[in-house]
Amino acid sequence: MTTDYTQTIARQLNLKPSQVGATIKLLDDGNTLPFIARYRKEATGLLDEEQIRKITELLEKLRALDKRREAILVSITEQDLLTPELERKLQDAGTLTELEDLYLPYKPKRRTRASIAREKGLQGLADLIIQQVRGNKSADALARGFLNAEVPDTTEALAGARDIVAETISDHPDVRGTVREKALKWALQRSQKVDDADDPKAVYKTYYAFEYRVDRLQPHQILAVNRGEAEGVLRVSVEIAERDWRRPVEQVFRPDRRSPLAEQLELAMQDAAKRLLLPAIERDVRRALTEKAETHAIQVFATNLRALLNQPPLLGHTIIGLDPGYRTGCKVAVIDPTGKVIDTATIYPHPPQREWNASLTTLSDFITQYSATLIAIGNGTASRETEQLAAELTRHLDNVHYLIVNEAGASVYSASPLARAELPDMDVSLRGAVSIARRVQDPLAEQVKIDPKSIGVGLYQHDVNQTQLSASLDGVVESVVNRVGVDLNTASPALLTHVAGIGPKLADNIVAYRDENGGFRNRRDLMQVSGLGKKSFEQSAGFLRVRDGDNPLDSSAIHPESYRIANKVLKRSGLNFTMPPEARESALASLKHDIVSVADALGTGVPTLQDIFEQLVRPGR
């Protein structure tokens, strides 16, 4: 099926089949997305990370669709109802919705009014209604031929037959598909306040009497209405105009005025719409709107998280972190340029204690004692008042500055098992101040310790599909971590977990090896880590940095598999790592000028060689 997937995905994403086919093979061989994007550019034709991610998502959907298709074919075959025409339609179905519409008439159901009528032997009468037979016999006369012990009169016979017809109409794939299509464009969604609902802050006032065409609803409106409904404040409905369901039904089931059963079909159509079809389509519309809104919300989450994690680090500072508060005081933590905690305190500058001068003295002593150059203030309760304290403190200090830091999630981190492992002897209230300080020093390394949903980068995080949200946010973290690279000798287990090919268990094993052996001297030492095999090494090595180790290339993003090429480039160019970047650039100029020939001579691809050149000029982060 890979070839079929290749063509379908290439067509949908406007990519070359060769690019898609190569990417699918790499994914199926167990390669991670960051590794493929960074180190397999020749194979993928320079596809970027986002394109590969889209291929991955579409591939998963197509495989899930085929898996469901196979299950449906088996089910209908076991019922001995699979015809060549139905099989063709099932094989041609391109979406899960289309597939389920085709399966609906054959899907095993709980006992329904229609199934009970069938058990009573009324399927034949239902068929006559659907066929709109003509003749001189009345509806009652036709129905008499189906009377039995369980169906004593014609009224009951016709009612049971209409139940079968109603279900047949509702389950018809063409009817359902067309009505759904029209509803998604023309239906109206209404919301109104539940009479005795409690909404003391009038959070949902906008939606107390709200009506909008479904194709014009904005994602935030959809999610707000959904939440209001879930909290019992709003009653929500979808209105589908009669013309939008009647026409699709009549295209397949049209009453014939010359038939004595025309009225029976008309009654069945009305019953089908009211009892079966429209409620199902309303659920479909609500589901489609919710999926659209959730997808948008998750994209916003991902964009905001990427921006947050990509904040540049402020390196080389001894930082005083302040977690503001009133009654319980402001928590203070001092960290050195490596992130190590060197002192802590609690000060009480605000009401009710109002120890303003004593607080200034404590902070001033910290600045003097530890040569602190930066004060990081959390943006929570009492932030502005604490900023006034920092402003007064630094007013006459040229080398000390302060800034406000988003502290979202700091309290979650403080109480987490990871925080207890990192800062076991520290009070939980002080850990927040440490986190605030470290967020300035290295935002990426600190933020990855916190569940992205707790960082405060979007709205409705608890309302959207949690599996999709987690997958999207984890993808962003993975992308940023691997793009930046990780210092193998200083990274926390939380940061190492997001490196391609590592994961939580190997991250713990790497830190354990580091603690036992005093750190890594080169990337090859990774092979000594318990549980880390050749595949994990291949996937992760390029994203892990060993600074000041045995091999200068280990501090770059050049993969060990390309060291042979990199060393040949160094030899040809005369470049060495003691040169400033400008001199390195100049040393590589002649090779860059004829890069295609150089790549051929070295037995590598141009994209890989370009990456090697870039890393030799400016290695690492």
VEXDREN-2710 file (C-alpha; in Angstrom, 1 decimal):
% VEXDREN-2710
k/r/px/py/pz
1/MET/0.0/0.0/0.0
2/THR/3.0/2.3/0.3
3/THR/2.9/3.3/-3.4
4/ASP/-0.8/4.3/-3.0
5/TYR/0.0/6.3/0.1
6/THR/2.9/8.0/-1.7
7/GLN/0.8/9.1/-4.7
8/THR/-2.1/10.3/-2.5
9/ILE/0.1/12.2/0.0
10/ALA/2.2/13.7/-2.8
11/ARG/-0.9/15.0/-4.5
12/GLN/-2.5/16.4/-1.4
13/LEU/0.6/18.1/-0.2
14/ASN/1.9/19.1/-3.6
15/LEU/5.2/17.3/-3.2
16/LYS/7.1/15.0/-5.5
17/PRO/6.3/11.3/-5.1
18/SER/10.0/10.5/-4.7
19/GLN/10.2/12.8/-1.7
20/VAL/7.2/11.3/0.0
21/GLY/8.2/7.7/-0.8
22/ALA/11.7/8.3/0.7
23/THR/10.2/9.9/3.8
24/ILE/7.7/7.1/4.4
25/LYS/10.6/4.5/4.1
26/LEU/12.7/6.4/6.6
27/LEU/9.8/6.7/9.0
28/ASP/9.0/3.0/8.6
29/ASP/12.6/2.2/9.3
30/GLY/12.3/3.7/12.7
31/ASN/13.9/7.1/12.1
32/THR/12.7/10.1/14.1
33/LEU/11.3/13.2/12.5
34/PRO/14.1/15.6/13.7
35/PHE/16.7/13.2/12.4
36/ILE/15.1/12.8/9.0
37/ALA/14.7/16.6/8.6
38/ARG/18.3/17.4/9.7
39/TYR/20.4/14.5/8.4
40/ARG/18.5/13.0/5.5
41/LYS/18.0/16.0/3.3
42/GLU/19.4/14.3/0.2
43/ALA/16.9/11.5/0.5
44/THR/13.9/13.7/1.2
45/GLY/14.8/16.4/-1.3
46/LEU/15.2/19.1/1.4
47/LEU/11.8/18.6/3.0
48/ASP/11.6/20.7/6.1
49/GLU/10.3/19.5/9.5
50/GLU/6.8/20.8/9.0
51/GLN/6.4/19.1/5.7
52/ILE/7.7/15.8/7.1
53/ARG/5.3/16.2/10.1
54/LYS/2.4/16.7/7.6
55/ILE/3.4/13.6/5.7
56/THR/3.5/11.7/9.0
57/GLU/0.1/12.8/10.0
58/LEU/-1.5/12.1/6.6
59/LEU/0.2/8.7/6.5
60/GLU/-1.3/7.8/9.9
61/LYS/-4.8/8.9/8.8
62/LEU/-4.6/6.9/5.5
63/ARG/-3.4/3.8/7.4
64/ALA/-6.2/4.2/10.0
65/LEU/-8.7/4.6/7.1
66/ASP/-7.5/1.4/5.4
67/LYS/-7.6/-0.5/8.7
68/ARG/-11.2/0.6/9.2
69/ARG/-12.0/-0.2/5.6
70/GLU/-10.7/-3.7/6.1
71/ALA/-12.8/-4.2/9.2
72/ILE/-15.9/-3.0/7.5
73/LEU/-15.3/-5.3/4.5
74/VAL/-14.9/-8.2/6.9
75/SER/-18.1/-7.3/8.7
76/ILE/-20.3/-7.0/5.6
77/THR/-18.7/-10.2/4.1
78/GLU/-19.6/-12.2/7.2
79/GLN/-23.2/-11.0/6.8
80/ASP/-23.1/-12.3/3.2
81/LEU/-24.2/-8.9/2.0
82/LEU/-21.1/-7.7/0.1
83/THR/-21.9/-7.0/-3.6
84/PRO/-19.3/-6.0/-6.2
85/GLU/-20.8/-2.5/-6.4
86/LEU/-20.7/-2.0/-2.6
87/GLU/-17.1/-3.3/-2.5
88/ARG/-16.1/-0.8/-5.2
89/LYS/-17.7/2.1/-3.3
90/LEU/-16.0/1.1/-0.1
91/GLN/-12.6/0.8/-1.8
92/ASP/-13.1/4.2/-3.4
93/ALA/-14.2/6.0/-0.2
94/GLY/-11.6/8.6/0.5
95/THR/-12.7/9.7/4.0
96/LEU/-13.7/8.1/7.2
97/THR/-17.1/9.9/7.1
98/GLU/-17.8/8.5/3.6
99/LEU/-16.8/5.0/4.7
100/GLU/-19.0/5.1/7.8
101/ASP/-22.0/6.4/5.7
102/LEU/-21.6/3.4/3.4
103/TYR/-21.4/1.0/6.3
104/LEU/-24.3/2.4/8.3
105/PRO/-27.0/0.3/6.7
106/TYR/-25.0/-2.9/7.4
107/LYS/-23.7/-1.9/10.9
108/PRO/-25.0/-4.1/13.7
109/LYS/-27.4/-2.1/15.7
110/ARG/-29.2/-2.5/19.0
111/ARG/-32.9/-3.3/18.7
112/THR/-34.7/-0.5/16.9
113/ARG/-38.2/0.1/15.9
114/ALA/-37.2/-0.9/12.4
115/SER/-35.5/-4.2/13.5
116/ILE/-38.6/-5.1/15.6
117/ALA/-40.8/-4.5/12.5
118/ARG/-38.5/-6.7/10.4
119/GLU/-38.8/-9.5/13.0
120/LYS/-42.6/-9.2/12.5
121/GLY/-42.2/-9.9/8.8
122/LEU/-42.9/-6.4/7.5
123/GLN/-39.8/-5.9/5.3
124/GLY/-41.8/-6.8/2.2
125/LEU/-44.4/-4.1/2.9
126/ALA/-41.6/-1.6/3.5
127/ASP/-40.1/-2.6/0.1
128/LEU/-43.5/-1.9/-1.6
129/ILE/-43.6/1.6/0.0
130/ILE/-40.0/2.4/-1.1
131/GLN/-40.8/1.1/-4.7
132/GLN/-44.0/3.1/-4.7
133/VAL/-45.9/0.3/-6.4
134/ARG/-48.9/1.3/-8.5
135/GLY/-52.3/-0.5/-8.9
136/ASN/-55.9/-0.5/-7.9
137/LYS/-55.3/-1.9/-4.4
138/SER/-55.4/0.5/-1.5
139/ALA/-52.7/0.8/1.2
140/ASP/-54.9/-1.2/3.6
141/ALA/-55.4/-3.9/1.0
142/LEU/-51.7/-4.2/0.3
143/ALA/-51.0/-4.3/4.1
144/ARG/-53.5/-7.2/4.7
145/GLY/-51.1/-9.5/2.9
146/PHE/-48.6/-9.0/5.8
147/LEU/-50.9/-9.6/8.8
148/ASN/-50.0/-12.3/11.3
149/ALA/-50.2/-13.2/15.0
150/GLU/-47.8/-10.3/15.8
151/VAL/-49.4/-7.9/13.4
152/PRO/-53.1/-8.1/14.0
153/ASP/-54.3/-5.1/11.9
154/THR/-53.3/-3.0/8.9
155/THR/-52.7/0.1/10.9
156/GLU/-49.9/-1.6/12.9
157/ALA/-48.6/-3.2/9.7
158/LEU/-48.2/0.1/7.9
159/ALA/-46.7/1.8/11.0
160/GLY/-44.1/-1.0/11.3
161/ALA/-43.3/-0.8/7.6
162/ARG/-42.9/3.0/7.9
163/ASP/-40.4/2.5/10.7
164/ILE/-38.3/0.3/8.4
165/VAL/-38.6/2.9/5.6
166/ALA/-37.6/5.7/7.9
167/GLU/-34.5/3.9/9.0
168/THR/-33.6/3.0/5.4
169/ILE/-34.0/6.7/4.4
170/SER/-31.8/7.9/7.3
171/ASP/-29.1/5.3/6.7
172/HIS/-28.8/5.9/2.9
173/PRO/-25.3/7.1/2.3
174/ASP/-26.2/9.6/-0.5
175/VAL/-29.0/11.1/1.6
176/ARG/-26.9/11.4/4.7
177/GLY/-23.8/12.8/2.8
178/THR/-25.8/15.4/0.9
179/VAL/-27.8/16.6/3.9
180/ARG/-24.6/16.8/6.0
181/GLU/-22.9/18.8/3.2
182/LYS/-25.8/21.3/3.0
183/ALA/-26.0/21.5/6.8
184/LEU/-22.3/22.4/7.2
185/LYS/-22.9/25.3/4.9
186/TRP/-26.5/26.6/5.6
187/ALA/-27.5/25.4/9.0
188/LEU/-28.0/27.8/11.9
189/GLN/-26.5/27.2/15.4
190/ARG/-28.6/28.6/18.2
191/SER/-27.7/28.9/21.9
192/GLN/-29.9/30.2/24.7
193/LYS/-29.6/30.4/28.5
194/VAL/-31.0/27.6/30.4
195/ASP/-33.8/29.1/32.6
196/ASP/-32.5/28.2/36.0
197/ALA/-28.8/28.1/35.1
198/ASP/-26.3/29.8/37.4
199/ASP/-23.8/32.2/35.6
200/PRO/-23.0/34.7/38.4
201/LYS/-20.3/36.5/36.4
202/ALA/-22.3/36.5/33.2
203/VAL/-19.4/34.7/31.5
204/TYR/-21.6/33.5/28.7
205/LYS/-23.9/36.5/28.4
206/THR/-22.9/37.0/24.7
207/TYR/-24.4/33.6/24.0
208/TYR/-27.7/33.8/26.0
209/ALA/-29.6/34.5/22.7
210/PHE/-27.1/33.7/20.0
211/GLU/-27.7/32.6/16.4
212/TYR/-25.1/32.2/13.6
213/ARG/-24.8/30.3/10.4
214/VAL/-22.4/27.4/11.1
215/ASP/-20.0/28.2/8.3
216/ARG/-19.4/31.7/9.8
217/LEU/-18.8/30.7/13.4
218/GLN/-15.3/31.6/14.7
219/PRO/-13.3/29.0/16.6
220/HIS/-13.5/30.9/19.9
221/GLN/-17.3/31.2/19.6
222/ILE/-17.6/27.4/19.0
223/LEU/-15.4/26.6/22.0
224/ALA/-17.1/29.2/24.3
225/VAL/-20.6/27.8/23.4
226/ASN/-19.4/24.2/24.0
227/ARG/-18.0/25.1/27.4
228/GLY/-21.2/27.0/28.3
229/GLU/-23.2/23.9/27.3
230/ALA/-20.9/21.6/29.3
231/GLU/-21.4/23.8/32.4
232/GLY/-25.2/23.6/32.1
233/VAL/-25.5/27.4/31.3
234/LEU/-26.4/27.2/27.6
235/ARG/-28.8/25.1/25.6
236/VAL/-27.5/24.6/22.1
237/SER/-29.3/23.4/18.9
238/VAL/-28.7/23.3/15.2
239/GLU/-31.5/24.1/12.8
240/ILE/-31.5/22.6/9.3
241/ALA/-34.0/24.1/6.9
242/GLU/-36.6/21.7/5.4
243/ARG/-35.4/22.4/1.9
244/ASP/-31.9/21.2/2.9
245/TRP/-33.1/17.8/3.9
246/ARG/-36.2/17.2/1.8
247/ARG/-34.5/17.7/-1.6
248/PRO/-31.7/15.1/-0.9
249/VAL/-34.3/12.6/0.4
250/GLU/-36.6/13.1/-2.6
251/GLN/-33.7/12.5/-5.0
252/VAL/-33.6/8.9/-3.8
253/PHE/-37.1/8.3/-2.2
254/ARG/-39.7/10.3/-4.2
255/PRO/-43.4/9.8/-3.5
256/ASP/-45.4/8.9/-6.6
257/ARG/-48.9/10.4/-6.5
258/ARG/-50.2/7.5/-8.6
259/SER/-49.1/5.0/-5.9
260/PRO/-51.5/4.1/-3.1
261/LEU/-48.5/4.1/-0.8
262/ALA/-47.4/7.7/-1.6
263/GLU/-48.8/9.0/1.7
264/GLN/-47.0/6.2/3.6
265/LEU/-43.7/7.3/2.1
266/GLU/-44.4/10.9/2.9
267/LEU/-45.1/10.0/6.5
268/ALA/-41.9/7.9/6.7
269/MET/-39.9/10.7/5.3
270/GLN/-41.2/13.1/7.9
271/ASP/-40.5/10.6/10.7
272/ALA/-37.0/9.8/9.3
273/ALA/-36.1/13.5/9.3
274/LYS/-37.4/14.3/12.7
275/ARG/-36.5/11.2/14.6
276/LEU/-33.3/9.9/12.9
277/LEU/-31.7/11.9/10.2
278/LEU/-31.6/15.5/11.5
279/PRO/-30.5/14.5/15.1
280/ALA/-27.6/12.5/13.5
281/ILE/-26.7/15.3/11.2
282/GLU/-26.8/17.8/14.1
283/ARG/-24.3/15.6/16.0
284/ASP/-22.1/15.5/12.9
285/VAL/-22.2/19.3/12.4
286/ARG/-21.4/19.9/16.1
287/ARG/-18.6/17.4/15.9
288/ALA/-17.2/19.0/12.7
289/LEU/-17.4/22.5/14.2
290/THR/-15.7/21.3/17.4
291/GLU/-12.9/19.6/15.4
292/LYS/-12.3/22.7/13.4
293/ALA/-12.2/24.9/16.5
294/GLU/-10.0/22.6/18.4
295/THR/-7.5/22.3/15.4
296/HIS/-7.3/26.1/15.3
297/ALA/-6.9/26.4/19.1
298/ILE/-4.1/23.7/19.1
299/GLN/-2.3/25.6/16.3
300/VAL/-2.4/28.8/18.4
301/PHE/-1.1/26.8/21.4
302/ALA/1.8/25.4/19.3
303/THR/2.7/28.8/17.8
304/ASN/2.8/30.5/21.2
305/LEU/4.7/27.6/22.8
306/ARG/7.3/27.7/20.0
307/ALA/7.8/31.5/20.5
308/LEU/8.1/30.9/24.3
309/LEU/10.7/28.2/24.0
310/ASN/12.7/30.1/21.4
311/GLN/13.3/33.0/23.7
312/PRO/17.1/33.7/23.7
313/PRO/18.9/32.7/26.9
314/LEU/20.6/35.4/29.0
315/LEU/23.9/33.6/29.7
316/GLY/26.7/34.5/32.1
317/HIS/24.5/36.2/34.8
318/THR/24.2/35.5/38.5
319/ILE/20.4/35.9/38.9
320/ILE/18.2/36.7/41.8
321/GLY/14.7/35.2/41.2
322/LEU/11.8/36.8/43.0
323/ASP/8.5/35.0/43.4
324/PRO/6.2/37.8/44.7
325/GLY/3.6/37.5/47.4
326/TYR/1.8/39.6/50.1
327/ARG/1.1/37.8/53.4
328/THR/3.5/34.8/52.8
329/GLY/6.3/37.1/51.6
330/CYS/8.4/37.2/48.4
331/LYS/10.5/34.1/47.9
332/VAL/14.1/34.8/46.8
333/ALA/16.6/32.4/45.1
334/VAL/20.0/33.2/43.9
335/ILE/21.5/31.1/41.1
336/ASP/25.0/31.2/39.6
337/PRO/25.7/31.3/35.8
338/THR/25.3/27.5/35.6
339/GLY/21.9/27.5/37.2
340/LYS/23.1/26.2/40.6
341/VAL/21.2/27.5/43.6
342/ILE/23.6/29.4/45.9
343/ASP/21.3/31.1/48.4
344/THR/17.6/31.5/49.3
345/ALA/15.6/33.8/51.5
346/THR/12.1/35.1/52.2
347/ILE/11.4/38.8/52.4
348/TYR/8.3/40.7/53.5
349/PRO/8.2/44.1/51.8
350/HIS/4.4/44.3/51.3
351/PRO/1.4/44.3/53.7
352/PRO/0.8/43.2/56.3
353/GLN/4.4/43.1/57.4
354/ARG/5.7/46.1/55.3
355/GLU/9.4/45.3/55.9
356/TRP/10.5/47.4/53.0
357/ASN/13.9/48.6/54.2
358/ALA/14.8/45.1/55.5
359/SER/13.9/43.6/52.2
360/LEU/16.1/46.2/50.3
361/THR/19.0/45.3/52.7
362/THR/18.6/41.5/52.1
363/LEU/18.6/41.9/48.3
364/SER/21.5/44.4/48.4
365/ASP/23.6/42.0/50.4
366/PHE/22.9/39.2/47.9
367/ILE/24.0/41.5/45.0
368/THR/27.2/42.4/46.9
369/GLN/28.0/38.9/48.1
370/TYR/27.3/37.0/44.9
371/SER/28.0/39.8/42.3
372/ALA/24.4/39.3/41.0
373/THR/23.7/41.3/37.8
374/LEU/20.0/40.5/37.1
375/ILE/16.8/40.3/39.1
376/ALA/14.0/38.2/37.6
377/ILE/10.5/39.0/39.0
378/GLY/7.5/36.7/38.5
379/ASN/4.4/38.3/37.0
380/GLY/1.9/36.9/39.5
381/THR/0.3/38.4/42.6
382/ALA/2.2/41.5/44.0
383/SER/4.4/41.6/40.9
384/ARG/4.0/45.4/40.3
385/GLU/4.7/46.2/43.9
386/THR/7.8/44.0/43.9
387/GLU/8.9/45.7/40.7
388/GLN/8.9/49.0/42.6
389/LEU/11.2/47.4/45.2
390/ALA/13.6/46.2/42.4
391/ALA/13.4/49.7/40.8
392/GLU/14.4/51.4/44.0
393/LEU/17.2/48.9/44.6
394/THR/18.8/49.1/41.1
395/ARG/18.3/52.9/40.6
396/HIS/21.9/53.7/41.4
397/LEU/23.4/50.3/40.4
398/ASP/24.7/50.5/36.8
399/ASN/25.5/46.8/36.5
400/VAL/22.3/45.4/37.9
401/HIS/19.0/45.3/36.0
402/TYR/15.6/43.7/36.6
403/LEU/12.9/42.2/34.3
404/ILE/9.5/40.7/34.6
405/VAL/9.1/37.0/33.9
406/ASN/6.0/34.9/33.0
407/GLU/5.7/32.6/36.0
408/ALA/2.9/30.4/34.6
409/GLY/3.5/26.9/35.6
410/ALA/6.1/27.7/38.3
411/SER/3.8/26.4/41.1
412/VAL/3.2/23.2/39.0
413/TYR/6.9/22.6/38.7
414/SER/7.5/23.4/42.4
415/ALA/5.3/20.5/43.5
416/SER/6.4/18.1/40.8
417/PRO/8.5/14.9/41.3
418/LEU/11.1/16.4/39.0
419/ALA/11.5/19.5/41.3
420/ARG/11.7/17.3/44.3
421/ALA/14.5/15.3/42.6
422/GLU/16.4/18.4/41.5
423/LEU/15.9/20.4/44.8
424/PRO/15.2/17.8/47.4
425/ASP/16.2/19.9/50.5
426/MET/14.4/23.0/49.4
427/ASP/10.9/24.2/50.6
428/VAL/8.3/23.9/47.8
429/SER/7.6/27.6/48.0
430/LEU/11.2/28.5/47.2
431/ARG/11.4/26.3/44.2
432/GLY/9.2/28.7/42.3
433/ALA/11.7/31.4/42.7
434/VAL/14.5/29.1/41.4
435/SER/12.3/28.3/38.3
436/ILE/11.7/32.0/37.7
437/ALA/15.4/32.8/37.7
438/ARG/16.3/29.8/35.5
439/ARG/13.6/30.8/32.9
440/VAL/15.7/33.9/32.2
441/GLN/19.0/32.1/32.1
442/ASP/17.9/29.3/29.8
443/PRO/14.1/29.5/28.9
444/LEU/14.2/26.2/26.9
445/ALA/15.9/24.1/29.5
446/GLU/13.6/25.3/32.2
447/GLN/10.3/25.4/30.4
448/VAL/10.6/21.8/29.2
449/LYS/10.3/20.7/32.8
450/ILE/6.7/21.8/32.9
451/ASP/3.7/20.3/31.1
452/PRO/3.1/22.7/28.2
453/LYS/-0.6/22.9/29.1
454/SER/0.5/24.5/32.4
455/ILE/2.6/27.2/30.8
456/GLY/-0.3/29.4/29.9
457/VAL/0.2/29.8/26.1
458/GLY/-3.5/29.5/25.0
459/LEU/-7.1/29.4/25.9
460/TYR/-9.5/26.4/26.3
461/GLN/-6.6/24.0/26.9
462/HIS/-8.9/21.8/28.9
463/ASP/-11.7/21.8/26.3
464/VAL/-9.8/20.6/23.3
465/ASN/-8.9/17.0/22.4
466/GLN/-6.2/16.3/25.0
467/THR/-4.5/13.6/22.9
468/GLN/-4.1/15.9/19.9
469/LEU/-3.1/18.8/22.1
470/SER/-0.4/16.8/23.8
471/ALA/0.9/15.4/20.5
472/SER/1.1/18.9/19.0
473/LEU/2.8/20.5/21.9
474/ASP/5.2/17.6/22.4
475/GLY/6.1/18.0/18.7
476/VAL/6.9/21.7/19.2
477/VAL/9.1/20.9/22.2
478/GLU/10.8/18.1/20.3
479/SER/11.4/20.4/17.3
480/VAL/12.8/23.3/19.3
481/VAL/15.0/21.1/21.6
482/ASN/16.6/19.3/18.6
483/ARG/17.0/22.5/16.6
484/VAL/18.9/24.1/19.4
485/GLY/20.8/21.1/20.6
486/VAL/21.5/19.9/24.1
487/ASP/24.6/20.0/26.2
488/LEU/25.2/16.3/27.1
489/ASN/27.1/17.2/30.4
490/THR/24.6/19.7/31.9
491/ALA/21.2/18.9/30.5
492/SER/18.5/17.7/32.9
493/PRO/16.6/14.4/32.3
494/ALA/13.6/16.5/31.4
495/LEU/15.5/18.2/28.5
496/LEU/17.3/15.0/27.4
497/THR/13.9/13.2/27.2
498/HIS/12.9/15.4/24.2
499/VAL/16.1/14.6/22.2
500/ALA/15.4/12.4/19.1
501/GLY/15.9/8.8/20.0
502/ILE/16.3/9.2/23.7
503/GLY/13.0/9.2/25.8
504/PRO/12.6/9.2/29.6
505/LYS/14.4/5.9/30.5
506/LEU/17.5/6.6/28.4
507/ALA/17.6/10.2/29.7
508/ASP/17.7/8.9/33.3
509/ASN/20.5/6.4/32.3
510/ILE/22.5/9.2/30.6
511/VAL/22.4/11.3/33.8
512/ALA/23.2/8.2/35.9
513/TYR/26.3/7.5/33.7
514/ARG/27.3/11.2/34.0
515/ASP/27.0/11.2/37.7
516/GLU/29.0/8.0/38.0
517/ASN/31.8/8.8/35.5
518/GLY/32.1/12.5/35.8
519/GLY/30.6/13.5/32.5
520/PHE/31.2/12.7/28.8
521/ARG/34.5/13.4/27.0
522/ASN/33.0/12.7/23.6
523/ARG/29.9/11.5/21.8
524/ARG/31.3/8.0/21.5
525/ASP/31.0/7.6/25.3
526/LEU/27.2/7.5/24.7
527/MET/27.6/3.9/23.6
528/GLN/28.6/3.1/27.2
529/VAL/25.2/4.2/28.5
530/SER/23.0/1.3/29.5
531/GLY/20.2/0.6/27.0
532/LEU/21.5/3.0/24.4
533/GLY/22.2/1.0/21.2
534/LYS/23.3/1.8/17.7
535/LYS/19.9/3.1/16.5
536/SER/19.5/5.4/19.5
537/PHE/23.0/6.7/19.0
538/GLU/22.4/7.3/15.3
539/GLN/19.2/9.3/16.0
540/SER/20.4/11.3/19.0
541/ALA/24.1/11.9/18.6
542/GLY/23.8/14.9/16.2
543/PHE/21.6/16.8/18.7
544/LEU/23.8/16.2/21.7
545/ARG/26.8/18.5/22.3
546/VAL/30.0/17.8/24.2
547/ARG/31.7/21.1/24.8
548/ASP/35.5/21.3/25.6
549/GLY/35.7/17.5/25.0
550/ASP/38.2/15.4/23.0
551/ASN/36.8/16.3/19.6
552/PRO/35.8/19.9/18.6
553/LEU/33.3/18.5/16.2
554/ASP/31.3/17.0/19.2
555/SER/30.3/20.6/20.1
556/SER/28.7/21.1/16.7
557/ALA/25.5/19.8/15.0
558/ILE/27.6/17.8/12.6
559/HIS/26.6/14.1/12.9
560/PRO/29.4/11.6/13.7
561/GLU/28.5/9.8/10.4
562/SER/29.8/13.0/8.6
563/TYR/33.0/13.4/10.7
564/ARG/35.1/11.9/7.9
565/ILE/33.7/14.5/5.4
566/ALA/34.2/17.3/8.0
567/ASN/37.8/16.4/8.6
568/LYS/38.5/16.4/4.9
569/VAL/37.0/19.9/4.7
570/LEU/39.2/21.0/7.5
571/LYS/42.3/19.6/5.8
572/ARG/41.4/21.2/2.4
573/SER/40.5/24.6/3.8
574/GLY/43.2/24.9/6.5
575/LEU/40.5/26.0/8.9
576/ASN/40.9/25.4/12.7
577/PHE/38.7/26.1/15.6
578/THR/41.0/28.7/17.2
579/MET/40.1/31.1/14.3
580/PRO/37.4/33.7/14.7
581/PRO/34.2/33.1/12.7
582/GLU/35.2/35.7/10.0
583/ALA/38.5/33.9/9.3
584/ARG/36.7/30.5/9.2
585/GLU/34.3/31.9/6.7
586/SER/37.2/33.2/4.6
587/ALA/39.0/29.8/4.7
588/LEU/35.9/28.0/3.3
589/ALA/35.2/30.6/0.6
590/SER/36.9/28.7/-2.2
591/LEU/35.2/25.4/-1.3
592/LYS/31.8/27.1/-1.2
593/HIS/32.4/28.7/-4.6
594/ASP/32.5/25.2/-6.3
595/ILE/30.4/23.3/-3.7
596/VAL/28.9/20.8/-6.2
597/SER/32.3/19.6/-7.4
598/VAL/33.6/19.5/-3.8
599/ALA/30.6/17.4/-2.7
600/ASP/31.1/15.0/-5.5
601/ALA/34.8/14.7/-4.7
602/LEU/34.1/14.1/-1.0
603/GLY/31.3/11.6/-1.7
604/THR/28.5/13.5/0.0
605/GLY/25.5/15.6/-0.9
606/VAL/25.4/19.4/-1.3
607/PRO/22.8/19.9/1.5
608/THR/25.0/17.9/4.0
609/LEU/28.1/19.8/2.9
610/GLN/26.4/23.1/3.3
611/ASP/25.4/22.2/6.9
612/ILE/29.0/21.1/7.6
613/PHE/30.3/24.5/6.3
614/GLU/27.8/26.3/8.5
615/GLN/28.7/24.3/11.6
616/LEU/32.5/24.7/11.1
617/VAL/32.0/28.5/11.0
618/ARG/29.6/28.7/14.0
619/PRO/29.4/25.4/15.8
620/GLY/26.8/24.5/18.4
621/ARG/24.0/26.7/19.7
END
